Amino acid sequence: MDVPIIAAEPPVYAHPGDAGADLRAAEPVSLAPGERALVATGVSIALPDGYVGFVVPRSGLAAKHGITIVNAPGTIDAGYRGEIKVALLNTDTTTRYDVASGDRIAQLIVMPVHRATFVPVDELPDSVRGSGGFGSTGYQTREEGTA
């Protein structure tokens, strides 16, 4: 699929078969412990109707430095034509993290999306799960055999 793009440095897939293309910072940013910042990428795209872009964290930044994305995944709608910016968050409690211009800060995943038709009803059909929400499948400690 061809995606029209305006970018000094377009996103690239690091390896064959990768789902996410790397987005790079277009500006330097310094994140103090617990701080967040909206980081420019210099990338604007025109996704075709029926597609969405998801901006997701890079696993290496998260695991090694505690850098994640506040609203992960960030959603790029097909009609959006502005610059993609990434809301980075430094979750480390003691160490500042410096982002240099050109650093890989996130990944862009492009996927097909189906629009739903919401149909009002008086009640929903039954399911095995029902209305069970957070923690509804139970919780056991490690001593009881599960995590």
Secondary structure per residue as TSV (DSSP state, phi and psi in degrees):
chain	resnum	aa	ss	phi	psi
A	1	M	-	360.0	131.2
A	2	D	-	-88.0	132.7
A	3	V	-	-121.5	112.7
A	4	P	-	-59.0	137.4
A	5	I	E	-144.1	145.2
A	6	I	E	-118.1	117.7
A	7	A	-	-167.8	136.6
A	8	A	S	-67.0	-35.4
A	9	E	S	-135.1	96.4
A	10	P	-	-63.2	152.7
A	11	P	-	-60.9	146.2
A	12	V	B	-131.5	151.2
A	13	Y	-	-86.0	126.4
A	14	A	S	-69.8	-35.1
A	15	H	S	-137.1	152.2
A	16	P	T	-58.2	137.2
A	17	G	T	87.1	-7.2
A	18	D	-	-63.2	141.1
A	19	A	S	-83.1	-31.7
A	20	G	-	-109.2	138.2
A	21	A	E	-97.9	136.2
A	22	D	E	-70.4	130.9
A	23	L	E	-100.0	139.9
A	24	R	E	-114.1	150.3
A	25	A	-	-69.0	137.2
A	26	A	S	-98.9	4.4
A	27	E	S	-155.3	151.8
A	28	P	-	-78.2	144.2
A	29	V	E	-144.0	141.7
A	30	S	E	-116.5	123.7
A	31	L	E	-109.6	114.2
A	32	A	-	-71.7	163.6
A	33	P	T	-52.9	129.0
A	34	G	T	78.6	-2.8
A	35	E	-	-87.1	151.6
A	36	R	E	-125.4	156.2
A	37	A	E	-152.9	146.5
A	38	L	E	-89.1	115.5
A	39	V	E	-108.3	125.5
A	40	A	E	-71.2	146.2
A	41	T	E	-112.5	-14.6
A	42	G	E	72.9	14.3
A	43	V	E	-113.9	128.8
A	44	S	E	-128.3	135.9
A	45	I	E	-131.0	163.7
A	46	A	-	-124.8	91.5
A	47	L	-	-73.4	143.1
A	48	P	-	-71.1	155.5
A	49	D	T	-54.1	142.4
A	50	G	T	91.8	4.6
A	51	Y	E	-129.5	156.2
A	52	V	E	-136.6	149.6
A	53	G	E	-108.0	132.9
A	54	F	E	-112.5	127.3
A	55	V	E	-97.1	117.7
A	56	V	E	-123.3	158.1
A	57	P	-	-66.4	157.2
A	58	R	-	-89.6	128.4
A	59	S	H	-62.3	-36.5
A	60	G	H	-64.5	-42.0
A	61	L	H	-64.4	-39.9
A	62	A	H	-66.7	-48.6
A	63	A	H	-70.4	-41.4
A	64	K	H	-87.4	-30.6
A	65	H	H	-128.1	-5.1
A	66	G	-	74.3	21.8
A	67	I	E	-94.1	123.6
A	68	T	E	-136.0	-174.7
A	69	I	E	-112.5	128.7
A	70	V	T	-58.5	-47.3
A	71	N	T	-106.1	37.2
A	72	A	S	-66.6	133.3
A	73	P	S	-80.9	143.9
A	74	G	E	-75.4	141.9
A	75	T	E	-106.4	125.9
A	76	I	E	-107.5	105.7
A	77	D	-	-73.7	155.1
A	78	A	T	-59.0	-31.1
A	79	G	T	-83.6	-7.9
A	80	Y	-	-78.4	131.2
A	81	R	-	-121.2	4.0
A	82	G	S	-81.7	179.7
A	83	E	E	-69.4	138.6
A	84	I	E	-77.5	124.0
A	85	K	E	-121.3	151.3
A	86	V	E	-118.4	125.5
A	87	A	E	-86.9	88.1
A	88	L	E	-80.7	147.2
A	89	L	E	-133.3	130.6
A	90	N	E	-92.6	105.1
A	91	T	-	-85.2	-7.0
A	92	D	-	-65.7	137.4
A	93	T	S	-87.9	-9.2
A	94	T	S	-131.4	-20.3
A	95	T	-	-115.6	129.9
A	96	R	-	-70.5	148.4
A	97	Y	E	-126.1	126.2
A	98	D	E	-102.5	127.6
A	99	V	E	-102.2	124.7
A	100	A	-	-95.5	152.2
A	101	S	T	-58.1	129.0
A	102	G	T	99.6	-13.4
A	103	D	-	-66.5	142.7
A	104	R	E	-75.4	121.1
A	105	I	E	-118.6	-15.8
A	106	A	E	-163.5	175.6
A	107	Q	E	-126.1	147.2
A	108	L	E	-109.9	122.1
A	109	I	E	-112.5	124.9
A	110	V	E	-104.6	128.2
A	111	M	E	-139.2	152.9
A	112	P	E	-70.2	150.7
A	113	V	-	-134.7	140.9
A	114	H	-	-106.9	133.5
A	115	R	-	-85.5	134.4
A	116	A	-	-90.9	151.6
A	117	T	-	-106.8	116.1
A	118	F	-	-87.9	122.1
A	119	V	-	-111.9	111.6
A	120	P	-	-62.9	135.3
A	121	V	-	-138.1	165.0
A	122	D	S	-81.6	-30.1
A	123	E	S	-152.1	157.1
A	124	L	-	-93.9	152.6
A	125	P	-	-67.1	154.1
A	126	D	-	-67.0	157.4
A	127	S	-	-147.0	167.5
A	128	V	S	-61.9	-42.4
A	129	R	S	-76.0	-36.5
A	130	G	T	67.7	-137.7
A	131	S	T	-96.4	12.3
A	132	G	-	-61.2	127.9
A	133	G	-	-111.1	-137.1
A	134	F	T	-54.4	123.8
A	135	G	T	76.8	9.7
A	136	S	T	-69.8	-16.3
A	137	T	T	-89.7	2.1
A	138	G	-	96.2	170.6
A	139	Y	-	-147.2	130.6
A	140	Q	-	-126.8	147.9
A	141	T	-	-78.4	165.8
A	142	R	G	-59.4	-33.5
A	143	E	G	-63.9	-27.0
A	144	E	G	-86.4	-2.8
A	145	G	T	114.6	-8.7
A	146	T	-	-136.7	166.4
A	147	A	-	-99.5	360.0
